[in-house]
Amino acid sequence: MEDLIKEIKPKSPAVKFLQKYVITKYFVTIFLFLVWMIFFDSTSFLVVNELNGEINKYEDQLAYYQSEYQKNDDFYKKLMNNKEEKEKYARENYFMKKPNEEIFILVVDSTKAVKKE
């Protein structure tokens, strides 16, 4: 073991220069570049992350609206192809009635409603 320690030569001036100036310059340059790209650039990591969040939000909204459109389209097709469905919808939502028929609308008073606990 002692033979190995004796055989190690002291560092040459060129190696010391590389360690002291060149390598640290590269590390400082790379560090500054990364800091610039993460925080200050117009396409920084923070901006890209925020934009990806907005894209995900809008994709979720798109999926929701497409499903709502599909439900409404199915309901419309069912309503237009079936006379009984049209009549049922008109009676329930627009309170339409047949001649010589009376409609009673029951309203629940929410102030007197008893909550179950």
Backbone torsions as a table, in degrees:
resi	resn	phi	psi	omega
1	MET	NA	-39.7	-179.7
2	GLU	-68.5	-30.4	177.8
3	ASP	-64.3	-37.5	179.5
4	LEU	-67.4	-38.7	-179.8
5	ILE	-66.7	-39.3	-179.9
6	LYS	-68.7	-30.7	-177.0
7	GLU	-76.1	-20.9	179.6
8	ILE	-68.8	124.1	-177.1
9	LYS	-86.9	151.2	174.8
10	PRO	-65.3	154.3	-176.2
11	LYS	-67.6	139.8	179.0
12	SER	-75.8	162.2	179.0
13	PRO	-60.9	-31.6	179.7
14	ALA	-67.3	-41.5	179.1
15	VAL	-66.4	-41.3	178.3
16	LYS	-62.7	-41.0	178.8
17	PHE	-62.4	-44.4	178.9
18	LEU	-61.2	-44.5	-178.8
19	GLN	-67.2	-38.3	-173.6
20	LYS	-79.1	-40.9	-171.8
21	TYR	-112.6	-51.6	-172.1
22	VAL	-70.0	-51.2	-176.9
23	ILE	-64.5	-42.1	179.2
24	THR	-66.9	-32.9	176.8
25	LYS	-63.8	-42.1	178.8
26	TYR	-64.2	-45.1	-179.7
27	PHE	-64.5	-41.5	178.5
28	VAL	-65.1	-42.1	179.4
29	THR	-63.9	-45.9	178.9
30	ILE	-63.8	-42.0	178.5
31	PHE	-61.7	-46.6	178.9
32	LEU	-63.9	-38.5	177.8
33	PHE	-62.4	-45.7	179.8
34	LEU	-64.4	-41.3	177.5
35	VAL	-62.0	-42.9	179.6
36	TRP	-63.0	-45.0	-177.5
37	MET	-69.3	-32.3	-177.8
38	ILE	-79.4	-38.7	-170.7
39	PHE	-111.0	-36.3	-166.8
40	PHE	-108.1	-22.2	-175.7
41	ASP	-71.7	155.5	-179.9
42	SER	-68.4	-22.6	174.9
43	THR	-110.8	41.2	-177.7
44	SER	-68.5	165.6	179.9
45	PHE	-58.6	-40.2	-178.1
46	LEU	-65.5	-42.6	179.9
47	VAL	-67.3	-44.0	179.8
48	VAL	-63.3	-39.8	178.4
49	ASN	-64.2	-42.2	178.2
50	GLU	-64.7	-42.1	179.0
51	LEU	-66.5	-36.7	176.1
52	ASN	-64.6	-36.2	175.6
53	GLY	-63.0	-41.9	177.6
54	GLU	-65.4	-40.3	178.6
55	ILE	-60.8	-44.5	178.8
56	ASN	-62.4	-39.5	179.0
57	LYS	-63.2	-44.5	-179.0
58	TYR	-70.6	-31.3	175.4
59	GLU	-67.4	-37.6	175.7
60	ASP	-64.3	-42.3	177.5
61	GLN	-62.9	-41.2	179.2
62	LEU	-61.0	-45.1	179.0
63	ALA	-62.6	-40.6	178.9
64	TYR	-62.7	-48.0	-177.9
65	TYR	-67.9	-32.4	176.3
66	GLN	-67.1	-39.8	178.2
67	SER	-67.9	-39.0	177.0
68	GLU	-64.6	-40.2	178.2
69	TYR	-62.2	-42.8	-179.6
70	GLN	-63.8	-41.6	177.7
71	LYS	-62.2	-46.3	-179.5
72	ASN	-66.2	-36.6	178.7
73	ASP	-66.0	-42.7	177.1
74	ASP	-62.8	-43.3	179.2
75	PHE	-63.0	-41.9	180.0
76	TYR	-63.0	-44.2	179.8
77	LYS	-63.9	-41.1	178.3
78	LYS	-64.5	-40.0	-178.0
79	LEU	-68.7	-40.2	-176.9
80	MET	-75.9	-22.1	-176.7
81	ASN	-97.7	-3.1	-175.3
82	ASN	-134.5	117.7	-178.0
83	LYS	-65.9	-37.7	180.0
84	GLU	-65.7	-36.9	177.5
85	GLU	-65.7	-39.3	177.5
86	LYS	-61.6	-45.8	-178.8
87	GLU	-64.8	-43.6	178.8
88	LYS	-60.4	-44.9	-179.7
89	TYR	-63.7	-44.0	-179.7
90	ALA	-64.8	-40.1	179.8
91	ARG	-67.8	-41.5	-176.0
92	GLU	-75.2	-38.2	-172.0
93	ASN	-100.7	-28.1	-178.0
94	TYR	-115.4	5.6	177.1
95	PHE	53.6	37.7	176.0
96	MET	-77.1	155.6	-177.0
97	LYS	-143.3	163.6	175.8
98	LYS	-85.2	160.1	176.8
99	PRO	-60.1	146.3	-179.5
100	ASN	61.4	35.0	179.2
101	GLU	-130.2	142.0	178.7
102	GLU	-112.4	147.7	179.3
103	ILE	-118.7	133.3	176.6
104	PHE	-114.7	126.5	179.1
105	ILE	-106.6	120.8	-179.8
106	LEU	-98.6	126.7	-179.9
107	VAL	-115.9	131.2	179.2
108	VAL	-91.2	128.6	177.6
109	ASP	-79.1	114.4	-174.3
110	SER	-73.2	-20.6	179.7
111	THR	-73.1	-26.7	-178.5
112	LYS	-99.3	0.1	-178.5
113	ALA	-70.1	136.5	-177.9
114	VAL	-93.8	127.3	178.1
115	LYS	-85.3	137.5	177.5
116	LYS	-89.9	130.2	-179.1
117	GLU	-120.7	NA	NA
